[in-house]
Every structure is written in structure tokens, then in C-alpha cells.
Amino acid sequence: VHPWFAHRYARGDGKREWLERLRKYVTTTPGACVGEIGLDRQWVTPDTGQVEYDAQREVFEAQLALAAELEVPVSVHCVRAQGHLAEALAAAPSLPP
């Protein structure tokens, strides 16, 4: 889930559904990676008129954990959030290859 759309997938009951769909896709598609995932402190989403940064962090961390678990690479998008990206990578129990 690209960070511009993360707010649509964060929080609530739907979180597990999209994450399981992503898991299924990655495990059944040879050569798949997880991405483009990341953080963007600049993008104001037209859906809400604000930067949905907390949602981005939540979704990014879930996708990063999934990629590490499945041992697949990620493609990372980062705009004006390098510090938080570094913190998330440092705090992750394991990282994707």
C-alpha cells in the first residue's frame, strides 16, 4: 500500500483483510516484493484534506514486518520522513532481505 493511500487501510477491522490479501499475493507470485511502501510527510490526501501520517506509519510497519516474515524485498517511498524511516527500520525485529 503506497503511503498516499495508507489511510484507507489503517485502523479498524479491514486491516487484517488487506494484509492477508497482500500475504497471499506475495506468497503465490514468484519474484514479488512488497512495495511501494513508506512515509510521506508532504502529501495531503484529497480524501481527508490532511497528511495522514499516523496511518502511513501504521501501514508501513505492518508491511515491513510482513516482508521480513516472508523474506521478500521492499520498495520504499520516503518524503520528508527520513528520521522516522530510520527509526522504524532500527526498531523492526527483523528486516527484509
C-alpha positions as CSV (number, residue, x, y, z in Angstrom):
1,V,0.0,0.0,0.0
2,H,1.5,3.3,-1.1
3,P,1.7,5.9,1.7
4,W,-0.7,8.2,-0.2
5,F,-3.5,5.6,0.3
6,A,-2.5,4.1,3.7
7,H,-5.3,5.9,5.5
8,R,-7.8,3.7,3.6
9,Y,-6.2,0.6,5.2
10,A,-5.1,1.6,8.6
11,R,-7.2,1.1,11.7
12,G,-10.4,-0.9,12.0
13,D,-11.5,-4.3,11.0
14,G,-10.4,-4.0,7.4
15,K,-6.7,-4.0,8.4
16,R,-6.4,-7.8,8.6
17,E,-8.2,-8.3,5.3
18,W,-5.8,-6.2,3.2
19,L,-2.8,-7.6,4.9
20,E,-3.9,-11.2,4.3
21,R,-4.6,-10.4,0.7
22,L,-1.1,-9.0,0.4
23,R,0.3,-12.1,2.1
24,K,-1.5,-14.3,-0.3
25,Y,-0.3,-12.4,-3.4
26,V,3.3,-12.3,-2.3
27,T,3.4,-16.0,-1.4
28,T,1.8,-17.1,-4.7
29,T,3.7,-14.7,-7.1
30,P,7.3,-15.7,-7.7
31,G,9.7,-12.8,-7.5
32,A,7.1,-10.5,-5.8
33,C,8.2,-7.8,-3.4
34,V,6.2,-5.5,-1.1
35,G,6.0,-2.0,-2.3
36,E,5.9,0.8,-2.9
37,I,5.6,1.3,0.9
38,G,6.8,4.1,3.1
39,L,6.2,7.5,4.7
40,D,5.4,10.9,3.1
41,R,5.0,13.9,5.4
42,Q,4.2,16.2,2.5
43,W,1.3,14.5,0.7
44,V,-2.1,15.9,1.6
45,T,-4.7,13.3,0.7
46,P,-7.7,14.6,-1.2
47,D,-9.9,12.1,0.8
48,T,-9.4,14.0,4.1
49,G,-7.6,17.2,3.2
50,Q,-4.7,16.4,5.6
51,V,-1.4,14.5,5.8
52,E,-2.4,11.0,7.2
53,Y,1.0,10.4,8.7
54,D,-0.1,8.2,11.6
55,A,-1.9,5.9,9.2
56,Q,1.1,5.8,7.0
57,R,3.3,4.7,9.9
58,E,0.9,2.0,11.0
59,V,0.6,0.6,7.5
60,F,4.3,0.9,6.7
61,E,5.3,-1.0,9.8
62,A,2.7,-3.8,9.1
63,Q,4.0,-4.2,5.5
64,L,7.7,-4.1,6.6
65,A,7.0,-6.8,9.2
66,L,5.2,-8.9,6.6
67,A,8.1,-8.6,4.1
68,A,10.6,-9.6,6.8
69,E,8.5,-12.6,7.7
70,L,8.2,-13.7,4.1
71,E,11.8,-12.8,3.4
72,V,11.0,-10.7,0.3
73,P,12.4,-7.2,-0.6
74,V,10.6,-3.9,-0.3
75,S,10.4,-0.8,-2.4
76,V,10.4,2.2,-0.1
77,H,8.9,5.7,-0.7
78,C,10.2,8.4,1.7
79,V,9.4,12.1,1.5
80,R,10.5,14.4,4.4
81,A,10.4,11.5,6.8
82,Q,13.9,10.1,6.8
83,G,14.2,10.2,10.6
84,H,11.1,8.2,11.2
85,L,12.0,5.8,8.4
86,A,15.4,5.2,10.1
87,E,13.7,4.7,13.5
88,A,11.2,2.2,12.0
89,L,14.0,0.2,10.4
90,A,16.1,0.3,13.6
91,A,13.1,-0.8,15.7
92,A,12.0,-3.6,13.4
93,P,12.7,-7.0,15.0
94,S,13.9,-8.2,11.6
95,L,14.3,-6.7,8.1
96,P,13.5,-8.0,4.7
97,P,16.5,-9.1,2.6
